[in-house]
Amino acid sequence: MARILITSALPYINGIKHLGNLAGSMLPADVYARFQRARGHDTLYICATDEHGTPAELAAAAAGQDVASYCAEQHVLQHDVGRAFGLSWDHFGRSSSPQNHRLTQHFCEVLEDRGLIEERVDQMVYSIDDGRFLPDRYIEGTCPHCGFDKARGDQCDNCGNLLDPTDLKNPYSVISGSRNLEVRDTRHLYLLQTKMADRIRAWIDGHPDWQLLAKSIAYKHLDEGLIDRGITRDLSWGIPVTKGEFPRPGFEDKVFYVWFDAPIEYIAATQEWAEAGPDRDWKSWWRTDEGADDVRYVQFMGKDNVAFHTVSFPATILGSEEPWKSVDMLKAFNWLNWYGGKFSTSNRRGVFMDAALEILPPDLWRWYLTSNSPESSDTAFTWEQFASAVNRDLADVLGNFVNRILKFTESKFDGVIPDGGAPGPLEEKLYADVSARLADLAEQMDAIEVRKSAQALRALWVVGNEYLQEAAPWTAIKTDRDRAAVIVRTALNLAALYARVSAPFIPFAAEKIGEAFQLAWPPAWPTTDAAAELSSLPVGLPVRAPEVLFKKIEDEQIAEWTARFGGAE
């Protein structure tokens, strides 16, 4: 039994996330976690809300709430909508937790002891009209690299370059829109990433199995030359900057930079998990001197987060010289766009997680987002593609197979798995096909090829329909009841197998299928011995057809949703 630690990018606290956030981190991490649990591995899936930084402050101000109350409320909302989507986190923590406060302050002190933290008098943008410094997302302007006119003070969303507020051209205050700005001196702590460049490069070189997307982003930043990064900000909400057990002199009104403390929350959230239940040890997952040397750590994130997790966080972990577990596999995703453009709340463009569940069950979204995963390139959501994935894959292939065989069993065999007959050439062919498909599915899942995994699962569903069509139990029943019994028994076992292998992707529908066969839940992953797997259900077991598993999406619904959420314009 392997030990597998899984983390997905922490969703920002500033409101319910859109489908792109789901597709690019939390959902593929959940599919992978469910698969590994089903195989019997000791699997821990950790996530949390990212609650510090300017997005939290700006969102709280817009909502008319103090930031602490806003974050507490939004954490519950994000947790609940994630659970409604079937996200099977073992723990969903908060970066504002006491555990993360302590760990972040600890890392800063250890890094300073190692000569990697330095106090500097910095020049920061100060808004005279607002009477405050403008860190990170409190300031926007034109990107000096690509000319994008809505670049933020920490990063350009258009070209992906990391920025400092003073880099921006034509800057303005996000708070008031004022351009009455000036640069003033302020003291901050810097993480000396330049001293870690060679070590970080060697660490990335040591992961030849990483996909091109993740490695190319990491090497881009290394090749362009790392810069020392400020890890404190002139904000009131965040983790206080300390020296020993007391506020650091001169930093009483400052907090740690969100991108310094947020990745540390992966460790802190595991500590939260351990302290929330009996017989849990967080150090065995994160400290190689406490047992974490046998852990495989897999991280899921969108491409805009890769630089922080291949440069900045490794600088923290490796630079501490402490025995922390570092990531083994970093799975990065491109963006899911909305008809080629960005999701936008203000312009009513795109579907967000809560609205998605208002109109359709979670499995339909889960299937579309995995079968169209933005792995090799950006992917554009369209209602037409979404409807096709639901109608052709779920309704016509999986749903049709399960419904047909169970209804036939109810009408011709009194709703029980029939005895009689022996497998023939068609069944032997089916065993070979199913074994091959199961092996391919497991291989793709192990390799974290999300889209290929969904394709392999669909191919396995297709095998059942082809078998049923060729074996034709509705014809056999007229002249050879034993032959019909073999076909029905085999197909029923195949339907039960589909419940087990589909559970990582569509857990709610899979459980409904499983209930039809009284399967223990959650299920174990099958072996590739199809002959054994397709004869595992006991003869005489009562079975029942579930309600319609997947309702087809109609053109009228697409028109209604396009009017509500936007579409091709």
C-alpha positions in Angstrom: 0.0 0.0 0.0 1.5 3.3 -1.1 1.1 6.6 0.7 -0.1 9.4 -1.6 -0.4 13.1 -0.5 -2.5 15.2 -2.9 -3.0 19.0 -2.8 -4.8 21.2 -5.2 -4.3 25.0 -5.7 -6.0 26.9 -2.9 -9.1 28.8 -4.1 -9.1 32.5 -3.3 -11.6 33.5 -0.7 -13.1 36.2 -2.8 -16.3 34.4 -3.9 -17.5 31.1 -5.4 -15.1 29.8 -8.1 -16.0 29.4 -11.7 -15.8 26.1 -13.7 -12.3 27.0 -14.9 -11.0 26.9 -11.3 -12.7 23.6 -10.8 -11.3 22.1 -14.0 -7.8 23.2 -13.4 -7.1 21.9 -10.0 -9.7 20.7 -7.5 -11.6 18.3 -9.8 -8.7 16.4 -11.4 -7.2 16.1 -7.9 -10.4 14.6 -6.6 -10.6 12.1 -9.5 -7.1 11.1 -8.8 -7.7 10.8 -5.0 -10.8 8.7 -5.5 -8.9 6.4 -7.9 -6.0 5.9 -5.5 -8.3 5.3 -2.5 -10.2 2.7 -4.5 -6.9 0.9 -5.2 -6.4 0.6 -1.4 -3.6 3.2 -1.1 -3.3 5.5 2.0 -4.4 8.7 0.3 -4.7 12.2 1.9 -6.3 15.0 -0.2 -5.7 18.4 1.3 -7.1 21.8 0.2 -8.0 25.1 1.8 -9.2 28.6 1.2 -6.5 31.2 0.5 -7.6 34.1 2.7 -4.9 36.7 2.8 -3.8 39.4 0.4 -5.6 42.2 -1.4 -8.3 40.1 -3.0 -9.8 39.3 0.4 -9.7 42.9 1.6 -11.2 44.3 -1.6 -13.9 41.6 -1.7 -14.8 42.2 2.0 -15.0 46.0 1.4 -17.2 45.5 -1.6 -19.5 43.2 0.5 -19.6 45.8 3.3 -18.0 43.4 5.8 -14.9 43.3 8.0 -12.4 41.0 6.3 -12.4 38.3 9.1 -16.2 37.9 9.0 -16.2 37.9 5.2 -13.5 35.1 5.1 -15.2 33.0 7.7 -18.5 33.2 5.7 -16.9 32.5 2.3 -14.9 29.6 3.6 -18.2 27.8 4.6 -19.7 28.6 1.2 -16.7 27.3 -0.7 -16.5 24.2 1.4 -20.2 23.5 0.9 -20.3 24.0 -2.9 -17.2 21.9 -3.2 -18.8 19.0 -1.3 -21.9 19.4 -3.4 -19.7 18.8 -6.4 -18.4 15.7 -4.8 -14.9 17.0 -3.9 -13.7 14.4 -1.4 -11.1 16.5 0.5 -9.9 14.8 3.6 -9.6 18.3 5.0 -10.5 21.7 3.7 -8.6 24.2 5.8 -8.0 27.9 6.0 -4.8 29.8 5.4 -5.8 32.2 8.3 -5.6 29.3 10.8 -3.4 29.5 13.9 -1.4 26.6 12.5 -0.5 28.5 9.3 0.4 31.6 11.4 2.9 29.6 13.4 4.4 27.7 10.4 4.8 30.9 8.3 6.5 32.7 11.1 8.7 29.7 11.7 9.8 29.5 8.1 10.7 33.2 8.0 12.9 32.8 11.1 14.6 29.7 9.8 15.2 31.2 6.4 16.7 34.3 8.1 19.0 32.1 10.1 20.1 30.5 6.8 21.0 33.9 5.4 18.1 33.9 2.9 16.0 36.8 4.4 17.1 40.4 4.3 15.6 43.6 5.4 15.5 46.2 2.7 14.3 49.8 2.4 12.0 49.5 -0.6 10.2 51.9 -2.8 6.5 51.3 -2.9 3.7 53.1 -4.6 1.7 55.3 -2.2 -1.7 56.7 -3.0 -1.9 60.3 -1.7 -5.7 60.4 -2.1 -6.2 57.0 -0.3 -3.6 57.8 2.3 -1.9 54.3 2.1 0.6 52.2 0.2 -0.8 50.2 -2.7 0.6 46.6 -2.6 -0.1 44.0 -5.2 -3.7 44.0 -6.3 -4.5 47.4 -4.9 -2.7 48.8 -8.0 -3.2 48.1 -11.7 -1.7 49.4 -14.8 0.0 48.5 -18.1 2.3 45.5 -18.1 5.8 46.5 -19.1 6.3 43.2 -20.9 3.3 42.7 -23.1 1.3 46.0 -22.9 -1.8 44.4 -21.2 -3.6 47.4 -19.7 -5.1 45.6 -16.7 -2.0 44.0 -15.2 -2.0 43.7 -11.4 0.8 44.8 -9.1 1.9 41.2 -8.5 1.3 39.4 -11.9 0.1 40.0 -15.4 -2.7 37.6 -16.2 -2.1 38.1 -19.9 1.6 37.0 -20.2 2.1 35.4 -16.8 5.1 37.5 -15.8 5.5 38.2 -12.1 5.6 41.9 -11.3 6.2 44.4 -8.6 3.8 47.4 -8.3 6.6 49.8 -9.3 7.0 47.9 -12.6 3.6 49.0 -13.9 3.2 51.7 -16.5 0.3 54.2 -16.1 -0.6 52.8 -12.7 -3.8 53.7 -10.8 -5.4 52.8 -7.4 -7.9 50.0 -7.5 -9.5 51.5 -4.4 -10.3 54.9 -5.8 -9.1 55.0 -9.4 -6.7 57.8 -8.4 -3.6 58.3 -10.4 -2.3 60.7 -7.7 0.5 58.3 -6.8 4.0 58.6 -5.7 6.8 56.3 -4.8 7.9 56.3 -1.1 10.3 54.4 1.1 9.1 51.5 3.2 10.9 48.7 4.9 10.2 45.1 3.9 11.6 41.6 4.1 13.0 39.9 1.0 13.5 36.2 0.3 16.8 35.9 -1.5 15.7 33.6 -4.3 18.8 34.6 -6.3 20.9 32.6 -3.8 18.7 29.5 -4.5 18.6 29.6 -8.3 21.1 26.8 -8.9 19.6 24.6 -6.2 16.1 25.2 -7.6 17.2 24.4 -11.1 18.8 21.1 -9.9 15.6 20.2 -8.1 13.5 20.8 -11.2 16.1 18.8 -13.3 15.5 16.0 -10.9 11.9 15.6 -12.1 12.2 14.4 -15.7 8.7 13.0 -15.5 7.1 16.4 -15.1 5.0 17.4 -18.1 6.3 20.1 -20.5 3.9 22.8 -19.3 5.1 22.8 -15.8 8.8 22.5 -16.6 8.7 25.1 -19.3 7.2 27.7 -17.0 9.8 26.9 -14.3 12.7 27.1 -16.7 11.4 30.3 -18.2 11.7 32.0 -14.9 15.1 30.5 -14.1 16.5 31.3 -17.6 15.3 34.9 -17.3 16.9 35.2 -13.9 15.3 34.9 -10.5 14.8 38.0 -8.5 14.6 38.4 -4.8 11.0 38.6 -3.7 9.4 40.8 -1.1 7.6 38.6 1.4 5.9 41.3 3.5 3.2 43.8 2.6 1.7 47.0 4.0 -1.6 45.5 4.9 -3.7 45.0 8.0 -5.1 41.5 7.3 -2.7 38.6 7.2 -0.1 36.8 9.3 1.8 39.3 11.5 5.6 39.6 11.0 7.4 38.5 14.2 10.9 38.1 15.6 11.0 35.4 18.2 7.6 35.5 19.9 7.1 39.3 19.5 6.2 41.7 16.7 9.3 42.5 14.6 10.5 46.0 15.2 9.5 48.3 12.4 7.0 45.7 11.0 4.2 46.2 13.5 1.8 47.4 10.7 2.9 44.8 8.1 1.9 41.2 7.3 3.4 38.4 5.3 2.9 38.4 1.6 0.0 36.0 0.6 2.2 34.1 -1.8 4.7 33.4 1.0 2.1 32.0 3.4 -0.4 30.4 1.1 1.7 27.4 0.0 2.8 26.8 3.6 -0.9 26.2 4.2 -0.7 22.8 2.5 1.4 21.8 5.5 -0.7 23.7 8.0 -3.9 22.3 6.7 -2.6 18.8 7.2 -1.8 19.9 10.7 -5.4 21.1 11.0 -6.6 17.7 9.8 -4.4 15.9 12.3 -5.6 18.0 15.2 -9.3 17.5 14.2 -9.3 13.7 14.6 -7.8 11.0 16.7 -4.7 9.0 15.8 -3.6 11.4 13.0 0.0 12.4 12.5 0.7 15.3 10.1 4.5 15.0 10.4 4.5 11.6 8.9 3.1 13.2 5.7 5.4 16.2 5.6 8.7 15.5 7.5 11.1 13.1 5.9 12.6 12.5 9.3 9.2 11.4 10.6 8.2 9.0 7.9 7.3 11.2 4.9 10.2 9.8 2.9 7.9 7.1 1.6 5.1 9.6 0.6 4.4 10.4 -3.1 3.3 14.0 -3.1 1.2 15.1 -6.1 0.1 18.7 -6.6 -2.6 20.0 -9.0 -2.8 23.6 -10.2 -3.5 26.0 -13.1 -0.6 27.3 -15.1 -0.8 30.7 -13.5 0.2 29.2 -10.2 3.1 27.2 -11.5 5.8 29.8 -11.0 5.1 30.2 -7.3 5.2 26.4 -6.8 8.3 25.7 -8.9 10.4 28.7 -7.7 9.1 30.6 -4.6 7.7 27.8 -2.5 10.7 25.5 -3.3 13.0 28.4 -2.2 11.2 28.3 1.1 11.2 24.5 1.6 14.7 23.8 0.3 16.1 27.0 1.7 15.0 26.1 5.2 17.4 23.1 5.2 14.8 21.3 7.2 13.6 17.8 6.2 10.3 18.9 4.6 8.7 16.8 1.9 8.7 18.5 -1.6 6.4 17.8 -4.5 7.1 14.7 -6.6 4.6 15.3 -9.4 3.3 18.8 -10.3 0.4 18.4 -12.6 -0.3 21.8 -14.3 -3.4 22.7 -16.4 -4.1 25.3 -19.0 -7.2 27.5 -18.8 -10.8 26.6 -19.5 -12.1 29.7 -21.2 -15.6 30.8 -22.0 -16.1 30.7 -25.8 -12.5 31.7 -26.2 -12.8 34.6 -23.7 -12.4 34.9 -20.0 -15.0 34.0 -17.4 -16.4 37.3 -16.0 -18.8 37.8 -13.1 -19.5 41.4 -13.8 -20.3 40.8 -17.5 -22.4 37.7 -16.8 -20.0 35.5 -18.8 -19.6 31.9 -17.7 -20.9 29.5 -15.1 -19.8 29.5 -11.5 -20.0 26.5 -9.3 -23.1 27.4 -7.3 -25.0 28.4 -10.4 -23.9 25.2 -12.2 -25.6 23.1 -9.5 -28.8 25.1 -9.7 -29.4 23.9 -13.2 -27.9 20.4 -13.5 -26.5 17.6 -11.3 -22.8 17.7 -10.5 -21.9 14.5 -12.4 -22.8 16.2 -15.7 -20.3 19.0 -15.0 -17.7 16.6 -13.7 -17.8 14.5 -16.8 -17.6 17.4 -19.2 -14.7 19.1 -17.3 -12.7 15.9 -17.2 -13.4 14.6 -20.7 -12.5 18.1 -22.0 -9.7 18.7 -19.5 -7.4 21.7 -20.5 -4.2 19.7 -20.4 -2.3 20.2 -23.6 -3.8 23.6 -24.4 -6.4 26.1 -23.4 -10.0 24.7 -23.9 -13.1 26.7 -24.7 -16.4 25.9 -23.0 -19.4 25.9 -25.3 -22.9 24.8 -24.5 -23.0 22.7 -27.6 -19.9 20.7 -26.6 -21.3 20.4 -23.1 -24.6 19.0 -24.3 -22.8 16.6 -26.6 -20.7 15.2 -23.7 -23.8 14.7 -21.6 -26.1 13.3 -24.3 -23.7 11.1 -26.3 -21.4 9.8 -23.5 -23.5 9.7 -20.4 -27.1 9.2 -21.7 -26.6 7.3 -24.9 -23.6 5.1 -23.8 -23.5 4.5 -20.1 -27.0 5.3 -19.1 -28.5 3.4 -22.0 -26.5 0.3 -21.2 -27.4 0.2 -17.5 -31.0 1.0 -18.1 -31.5 -1.6 -20.9 -30.0 -4.5 -19.1 -31.7 -3.8 -15.8 -35.1 -3.3 -17.3 -34.7 -6.5 -19.4 -33.8 -8.4 -16.2 -36.8 -7.1 -14.4 -39.2 -8.0 -17.3 -37.7 -11.4 -18.3 -35.9 -12.8 -15.2 -38.1 -11.4 -12.3 -35.4 -8.8 -11.3 -32.8 -11.3 -10.1 -29.4 -12.4 -11.6 -30.3 -15.6 -13.5 -28.5 -19.0 -13.3 -28.0 -21.3 -16.3 -25.8 -21.6 -19.3 -22.0 -21.2 -19.8 -19.9 -18.4 -21.3 -19.2 -18.8 -25.0 -17.0 -17.2 -27.7 -18.7 -13.8 -27.3 -18.1 -13.7 -23.6 -14.5 -14.7 -24.1 -14.0 -11.9 -26.5 -15.7 -9.5 -24.1 -13.3 -10.7 -21.3 -10.3 -9.8 -23.5 -11.7 -6.5 -24.5 -12.6 -5.5 -20.9 -9.3 -6.6 -19.6 -7.5 -4.5 -22.1 -9.7 -1.5 -21.5 -9.3 -1.8 -17.7 -5.5 -1.9 -18.1 -5.5 1.2 -20.3 -7.8 3.0 -17.9 -5.6 2.3 -14.9 -2.5 3.2 -16.8 -3.9 6.6 -17.9 -5.2 7.3 -14.3 -1.8 6.4 -12.8 -0.1 8.8 -15.3 -2.6 11.5 -14.4 -3.7 11.9 -18.0 -7.1 13.3 -17.2 -8.6 13.6 -20.7 -7.1 10.2 -21.8 -8.5 8.6 -18.7 -12.0 9.8 -19.5 -11.6 8.6 -23.1 -10.5 5.2 -21.8 -13.5 5.0 -19.5 -15.9 5.9 -22.3 -14.3 3.2 -24.5 -15.0 0.7 -21.7 -18.6 1.8 -21.6 -18.8 1.3 -25.4 -17.6 -2.3 -25.1 -20.7 -3.1 -23.1 -23.1 -1.6 -25.6 -21.4 -3.5 -28.4 -21.6 -6.8 -26.5 -25.2 -6.3 -25.7 -26.0 -5.4 -29.3 -24.2 -8.4 -30.7 -25.3 -10.9 -28.0 -29.0 -9.7 -28.3 -30.5 -11.3 -25.2 -34.0 -10.1 -26.4 -33.6 -12.5 -29.3 -32.0 -15.4 -27.4 -34.7 -15.4 -24.8 -37.2 -16.6 -27.5 -35.4 -19.9 -28.2 -32.7 -20.4 -25.6 -33.3 -19.2 -22.1 -30.0 -20.5 -20.8 -28.1 -18.5 -23.5 -30.1 -15.4 -22.6 -29.3 -16.0 -18.9 -25.5 -16.0 -19.6 -25.8 -12.8 -21.6 -27.9 -11.1 -18.9 -25.7 -12.3 -16.1 -22.5 -11.1 -17.9 -24.0 -7.7 -18.7 -25.2 -7.2 -15.2 -21.8 -7.9 -13.9 -20.4 -5.4 -16.4 -22.9 -2.7 -15.3 -21.7 -3.3 -11.7 -18.1 -3.0 -12.9 -19.0 0.3 -14.6 -20.2 1.6 -11.3 -16.8 0.9 -9.7 -14.6 2.3 -12.4 -16.8 5.4 -13.0 -16.9 6.4 -9.4 -13.9 8.7 -9.5 -15.5 10.7 -12.4 -19.2 10.6 -11.7 -19.5 9.5 -8.1 -23.2 10.2 -7.6 -24.5 8.3 -10.6 -21.9 5.6 -10.0 -23.3 5.1 -6.5 -26.9 4.9 -7.9 -25.7 2.1 -10.3 -24.0 0.4 -7.4 -27.1 0.5 -5.3 -28.9 -1.5 -8.0 -26.5 -4.3 -7.3 -26.2 -3.8 -3.5 -22.5 -3.0 -3.9 -20.4 -2.0 -0.9 -19.6 1.7 -1.2 -17.1 3.3 -1.8 -16.0 0.4 -4.1 -12.6 -1.2 -4.6 -10.9 -0.8 -7.9 -11.3 -4.0 -10.1 -8.5 -6.2 -11.2 -7.8 -6.7 -14.9 -9.0 -10.3 -14.7 -12.3 -9.6 -16.5 -13.5 -13.2 -16.4 -13.4 -13.1 -12.6 -14.8 -9.6 -12.4 -17.7 -10.4 -14.7 -18.8 -13.4 -12.7 -18.5 -11.9 -9.2 -22.2 -11.1 -8.5 -24.1 -13.9 -6.8 -26.7 -15.7 -8.8 -30.2 -15.0 -7.4 -29.2 -11.5 -6.3 -32.2 -9.1 -6.7 -31.4 -6.1 -8.9 -33.5 -3.1 -9.7 -33.2 -0.4 -12.4 -32.5 3.1 -11.0 -34.4 6.1 -12.1 -33.1 7.7 -15.3 -29.4 8.3 -14.6 -28.8 11.1 -17.1 -31.5 13.3 -18.7 -30.6 14.6 -22.1 -30.0 18.3 -22.6 -32.5 19.8 -25.0 -31.9 22.7 -27.5 -34.5 24.8 -25.5 -32.3 24.5 -22.4 -29.2 25.6 -24.3 -31.0 28.7 -25.5 -32.2 29.5 -22.0 -28.8 29.0 -20.4 -27.1 31.0 -23.2 -29.4 33.9 -22.4 -28.7 33.6 -18.7 -25.0 33.0 -18.7 -23.8 34.2 -22.0 -22.4 32.3 -25.0 -20.9 33.1 -28.3 -21.2 36.8 -29.0 
